[in-house]
Amino acid sequence: MNILQIIPGSGGSFYCGNCLRDDKFHLAMKKQGHEVTKIPMYLPLFSDEHDLNEIPVFYGAISIYLKQLYPIFRHAPAWVDRLLNSGPMLKLAASMAGSTSAKGLEEMTISMLMGEKGKQKDELNRMVSWVSEYLQPDVIHISNALLLGLAPRLKKEFPNAIIICSLQDEEVWVDAMNDSFRDKIWALMSTKAEDIDAFIAVSDFYAQVSIKKMKLPKEKVFTNYLGVDPEEYRYVAVNTKERNIGYISRMCEANGFDIMVDAFIHLKKDKAVDDVKLILTGGSTGEDKALIKQLRQKLREANLTDQVEFHEDFDGEGRHDFFSKVKIISVPVRNGEAFGLYLLESMASGVPVVQPKLGAFPEIVEKSNGGIIYENNTPEVLATAIKDLLNQEDKLQELSTSARKGVEEEFNIYTQSDKLIGIYSKFLKITSP
């Protein structure tokens, strides 16, 4: 099976769950013998991306932003686009304030969803031409519904291919937008969804959210959980570790970074946890700097600076080092989310999770038996949940063991990859002559 993945990149400036999700499926499907090509949009997928000379970044972040705002850039010579889409420029864009913020990008989001009728139509032509020259895909898998504007043209140019779209946290982007744009964008997404053969939600929770928000036919929406390769993670028994708690995600307000820090400050008021330290990782974008600076100041005022570590390396070996140092993790995302790949990475490492009763977190924790769920996402409640678990060494060890087992049995990337291929195959049979 020849599979094309179209994936927005983060440039490696922060822990990007969607990028990691698609990359893990990419690697698993290749190991299972399928031809899989990933093409990045906006930014390179990761900071150490090595294949940019072979596969270009389409819809380069700087280029499409300038073309959206200033019509003169739509008629610029080709060398200008090459400069704007060069590696150094895209790395700069990855660290720019607002590069991952929905506010202020409403017009561009609409334009992208308009596809051939949008202001980025030349980029769509460039992508289609490249795919036509180098690939003959059976499956074109779009990373999220915000890219649905690509679907009609792809359907027309590759009539023998099926078009699949993943669903994960689109509402986080759309619902953060100005009220006057929100309904228009959801309606556009619903219209463009007609060109999609199947949607793949990352959890049952988010399948229902998407069906409601986008008015999708239930028969077109499937749940396929995320997965990791357990063999890539080192299991370290929690009873061999110091009592450190961890946070791994982009360090921003939406992901509850401030809730985590405030919970730690509250926790440390109890002398019984004098030994407990907080280890933070996951990176940030420019727009997160003010919050991080503010929270560093709060930690200084609480005399806790020496008990908090900002673990800078969250990629590859650095991520494994982080998990080897923490006894539990929590990422108290304010409104929950569609999944949270960090949950699987943590549990595969034998690190139990402590998550709020929001989004898909209860679904994932129940299926894995790899952590606990707490009510009310406040610093005080989170601090209490953490302290109670730290004081139950036997329960911690039990959760650590079941966390690893849960990933091996329920969230193994090869099992989930097989299920994904099964969905592809079903629709390939339907569309075959």
C-alpha positions, 0 to 999 in steps of 0.5 A: 500500500502506498500511503502519503501523510500530509503533516503540519510541522512544529519545527521542534520548538515544543512537544508536538503531540500531533507531529509525534503521532503521525511520525510514529504511525509513519515508522510503524507502517514502514516497518510493516512493509508499506510505502509511506511518505510524509510531507511537511506543511508550514514548518519542518516536523522536528528540529533535526529534520534531515530530509528537507532537500528531498521533500520540501516544506509546503505552505512555508509558514513565513511565505503563506503569512506574507502572501495572506497579508500582502498581495505583492508577495503572491507575485514574487519571483521563485527565489523569494519563496525559496529564501522564505522556505529555507531551513534557517528561516523556518527555524526562526518561524518556529520560535516566533511569537504567535506561530501556533496561536489561532487568534489573529489567523482567522482569515488565513484559516478560512483561506486555507479551507477555501483550497483552490479559491483561497489565497494560497492556491499557488502552494496547493498547485505546487504540492499537487505537482510534486506529488504527481511527479514523485508518488502514486498514492493509494491513500492520502492521509491528512493530519487534521481537519483544518487542512480539509481545503486540500481535499477537493483538489487532491480528490480531483487529481488522484481519483484512485486514492482514498482521502483520510483525515485524522481528528484531534483537537481542532476545536482548541484552535477554532474555538479560540478564534473571534466569535464572528469567524468561529461558526463560519469556519466550522461550517466550511469544515463541514462542507469540505468534509464531503470529499473525505472518505473516512475520518479517524478520531484518536479517542471515542470522546473526540469522535463524538465532539467532531461529529457534533461540531462538524456535523459528520455522518457517524458512519464516516468516523472511526476511532483509532487510538494512538500508540507507541512502541513499548520497546523504545521506552526504558521501564524504570521501577518507581520504587527505585526513584526519588520522589520527583513529579514531572510535566511534559508538554508545551509550557503554555496556559492552555496545557495548564503549565501554570496549574502545575507550577501553582500546584507544586507551590501549594504542595510544598507548604507541607513539610512532609514533601520537602524532598519532592522536586518538580521537573518540567519539559516540553519546550515553548514558543515565543508567545509563552515567554511571558507566562514562563517568566511570571512563573519563574518569579513565583517560584523565586518568591516561594524560595523553590527555584532550587527544587524545580528543574527545567529539563531543556532536552525533550526530544529523543534521548532527552525525553527518556532521561526525563522519564527516568527521573520522575515518579509521576507526571501530570499535564493538567490541560485546562479543558482536557484534550482529544488524547495526549501522546505524553500519557502513553510515553509516560506509562510505557516508561513505567511512570503513572499519570495524574490527570483531570477528569476532562476530555479523553483523559478518563477514557485513556486512564481507564483503558490502561489502568496506568494512573488516576483521575481527579475532579476539579482542575485546580492547583489545590486539588491537583496538589492533594492528588499528587501528595496522596499518591506519593504517600502510597508506595505500593499503589504507585508500584502497582500503577507503574506495572499496570501502566507499562502493561496497558501500553503493551496490550492496548496502545502498542503502535503496531496494533494500532497501525494494523487497525489503521491499515484495516480502515484504509483497506476497507475503503480501498475495496469500496473504491476499487473498480 
